[in-house]
Amino acid sequence: MKYVLECKKIAKRYPKLRLSEIDFCLEPGYILGVIGENGAGKSSLMRLILGGWQQDSLETKRIRRRQELTATADDELIEAAEGKIVVAGSDIRYHSEEAKQKLAFVMTDCPFSMFMSPLDHAKIYGTSYDTWNQQVFLVKCKEYGVDVKKPLGKLSKGQCILFQLAFALAHEAALYIMDEPTGNLDVEVREIFLNVMQEIVEQGDKSIVYVTNRMEDLEQLGDYILWLHHGRQIAFERKDVLLEQYLVVSGRESRFHEIKKLYPRFFLAERSFPDSREALIFAKDNRFSLPHRYPTLEELFYYHKLHIEKYHESFIEHFDERV
């Protein structure tokens, strides 16, 4: 199986964040949703995938000093410390130009110059891609209502996002990085964006990494979920498999407390309503007589936050151990 993205044993230190234990592979034809609290490391990981891999991490430098490695250091040891990122067969560290040819991106904070027009960007940066198609770019801009002659600074937030989308579609990428692009878009622009995402993966040979706080988008489109917490990967799983590991149970106060007393370790987090209670439990223990259902992704994220606030640890990564 040829993966469109391989992240193996990623470790990278930033001034306020350390990425570690990031390890997953993504096949072609899927949308990977990346979730986590603010500051979990989502955007930092995206920067690494997009090529911010050129300098050694502090961890690698410490290993070099500790092992007294020379300039001809063992690559396997360095990779064990830093890991590697491979995009459609090209290692981002050793073959960065090849990898970047296979990457496209749309970012919530537009990385292009606000003083230049979409047409100027296409003429200057489009030619850096071997498969650049100027006609596709112009057609997509017209379809999305993007004025190609106005500076980006005079376009709306939605038009800047759609310009990036048109730019991304104008060359043959294998992997699309979407870093919270729909956060502040109106309904019409958001629908355009989500429909295009679906069309991209339907081709079967391309995949999308979609960073978002909008769980409803992932309920609709997501195939896999990568869950980050404090810079660590706590889950990489198919969305349906992840959700089916848990149940939301509900009932009246008296019955709820009776069952919770019998099986306290299976209750992960709970909340109260005027005449009832609701809780997230492990699905493998289905002996409860309370009404139950599988959680939505948004509910799982919500209860996970409640659990961490109370117990200061994640329950996602300890599922197999707890049951």
Buried (B, 14 or more C-beta within 10 A) or exposed (E): EEBBBBBBBBBBBEEEBBBBBBEBEBBBBBBBBBBBBEBBBBBBBBBBBBBEBEEBBBBBBEBBEEEEBEEEBEEEBBBBBBBBBBBBBBBBBEBBEBBBBBBBBBBBEBEBBEEBBBBBBBEEBBEEBEEBBEEBBBBBBEEBEBBBEBBBEEBEBBBBBBBBBBBBBBBBBBBBBBBBBBBEBEEEBBEBBBEBBEEBBEEEEBBBBBBBBBBEBBBEBBBBBBBBBBBBBBBBBEBEEBBEBBBBBBBEEEBBEEBBEEEEEBBBBBEEEEEBBBBBBBBEEEEBEBEBEBBBBBBBBBBBEBBBEEEEEBBBBEBEEEE
